[in-house]
Amino acid sequence: EVQLLESGGGLVLPGGSLRLSCAASGSTFSNYAMTWVRQAPGKGLEWVSVISGSGDTTYYADSVKGRFTVSRDNSKNTLYLQMNSLRAEDTAVYYCVKDLPGTTFNYWGQGTLVTVSS
Amino acid sequence: EFVLTQSPATLSLSPGERATLSCRASQSVSSNLAWYQQKPGQAPRLLIYDASNRATAIPARFSGSGSGTDFTLTISSLEPEDFAVYYCQRRSNWPPITFGQGTRLEIK
């Protein structure tokens, strides 16, 4: 069974940094692109970033481009999101998602809360 | 900019009634459209992929239709556990990977 476990969330000051991790188990990690999706309190879902299975291709939403960096360590079955220059509007629950479009394969972690506040 | 627009924002219905939710894309997504259900405090759950295919273990009362820019999620007869927020998504591993703003399905 696929399991995704995010960690690293917490309270951070505006302008600060945080690194999220997502530990994956249950299927061959390197075979799948991985995605970060966030949800601000009481708001809808927002795609943040995606990284290819090999890690050599990445994309970002305009709202985080230049501030966030996605990476992965396939030897550790772990996905990362380095978040710098954090703003109040980055406050959200961050989910990692393992998805294979065109199939029923779609798994979400439980999410980790990031709060940016002074 | 690619946008998915869902309507209505809120839908108030009673158990046993039929629900029809709409999702419109600003440009064609072919059939690369998914629907998710989200309940409070939970991660989203995939309901429909490729516009009309039910995901694993999704009840037959959920159905999806459409292609190109106009899509519909239908719940044929609402059960109490169906009251939740529903999102559509251009489902892809490459941008734009956009979600609609959501439709809240509430008990009337």
Interface residues (C-beta under 8 A of the other chain):
Chain A: A33 T35 V37 G44 L45 E46 W47 V50 S52 Y59 Y95 D99 P101 G102 T103 T104 N106 W108 G109 Q110 G111
Chain B: N32 A34 Y36 Q38 A43 P44 L46 Y49 D50 N53 A55 T56 V85 Y87 Q89 R91 S92 N93 W94 P95 I97 T98 F99 G100 Q101 G102
